[in-house]
Amino acid sequence: MLFGESRQDTRSVFFNVWRKYQDKIPLEGAETIIAQVILNHPEYQPLLENPDRYQDKDYLPEHGEINPFLHLGMHVAIEEQLSMDRPLGIKSYYQQLNELHQDGHTALHNIMECLGEMLWHAQRNGTAPDETLYFSCLDKLLRDKRK
């Protein structure tokens, strides 16, 4: 598992990669992707410089809080999907959304909406993530954006 078994393990990966990047320590494997995702989110960089303060912080959606670790983690997952075109066809969706927006980051956030929806359904139903649901969401998103 890329990030580890626990919330603390997952967060430690982000803290450690950011520290390595800042200290100019060579990054390995997926750390390069993680560092690039962090670089694309300067709003989260100060948080990653304070692991003692943010390692155990709860982010409550009911209070309008966005979990930065979840957000960054979903970006990493999508970057990995795009690098392998897995599920097959995800790269095409990204290219179409990028053409529509003329902005790769916005295209990634659109994909993230659908990835989040698919994962929410899987968690709610106790099932494996459903690629059909993922792609149906992306199809609808593309149709709506082209109107």
N, C-alpha and C positions, 0 to 999 in steps of 0.2 A: 504494500500500500504506500503510495507516494507520500502522504502526509502523516501517517501514523494512526494509532488506534483511538486516541483521545483528543478532545478539544485542545488540551494543553500541548500535545504533540504537534497537532496541526499548526497552531499558532507559533510554536517554537521554530518551525520550518521557515515561516515568513520573517520572524525576528532574526534568525541566524543568517538567512540569505542576504537580508538587507545589511546586516553588520559586515558580512564578508565583502559585499559589493563596496561599501563605504571604505573598508580597510584595504581595498584593492587586492583581496585574496582571490585567486582564480576560482571561478565557479565551475561546477561539474554538472553535466547532464541537464536535468530539469531545472536546476538552479538558475540557469541562463534565462529560461522562460519566465520563471518566477520573478527574477530581477527586472526583466523588461516590463512585466505587468505592473510591478511596483513603480517603476519609472514613469509609466503612463498614468499613475494615480498619485500625483504630488500631495494631494490632500490627506493621504494616509501615511506619508513618510514620517511626519513627526511622531505619530502613534507608534510606528515600528522602531523608533529610537528610544522608546520607553517601555521595555518589556515588563518591568516591575509594576508599572501602573496599569498596563492593558492586558497582561497575560490572562487574568481571570475575570475581566470585565464582562458583564452580561449586556447584551444589546437587545432591547425590547421593542419589537415592531409596534406593539400597542402604544408605545410612547413616541412613535415616529422615528425610531432609531434604525439605521442600516448597519448590519454587521459587516464591518470592513473585511474581516477574514473570510466570510462567506463570499462576499463580492469578489475579492481577489482570487479566491479558490475557484470560483466559477469561471473567471477569466482564464485561469491556467487550464482548466478542463477543456474549455472551448479551443484554446490555442493548440492543445494536444489533439483534439478531434480534427482540427483543420490540418495539422501537420501530417496526419495519416489518412485524411478524408474518411474517417470512421465516426459515426455511421456513414456508410457510403452515400455521398450526395451532399454532405454538410458543407463542403467547400463551395459547391455551386450556389447554395443558399447564401453563403457569406458574400460571394462575388456579386450576386444580384442585389443584395441589400447594400453593399458598398457602392454599387453603381447608382442606386436610387438616392442614397444620402450623400455621396461623394465624401464619405467620412467613415473610415474603417472602425473607429471606436464606437460610433453610433450603431453601426452594423453589428458589432459584437454585443452591444447592449440589447439589441433586438433579439439576437439569438439567445442571449441569457434569459430573457423573459420566457421563451419557449422551453429552454432547458429547465428552468425553475418550475414551470407548470408541470412538465413531465415528471420531474423528481417528486413534486408535491403529490401528484396522483399516485405514484408508485408507493410512496410512504403511507399515504392515507389508506390505500387498498392492500398494503402488504404484499405487493407484487414487484417483479423486476421492472425497471424503466422500459417504457414502450416507445420504440422508435417511430412507430406509426403515429402516435399522438404527438411526438416531437415534430415530425415533418408536417402533420396536419396543421399544427399551430403556426409553423413557418409559412406554409402555403397561404393560410388566412392572413397572416401579417403582410405578406407580399401583395396579396389582392387588395387589402385595405390601403396600403401605402401607394399603390398605383392608381387609386381612384382620384 
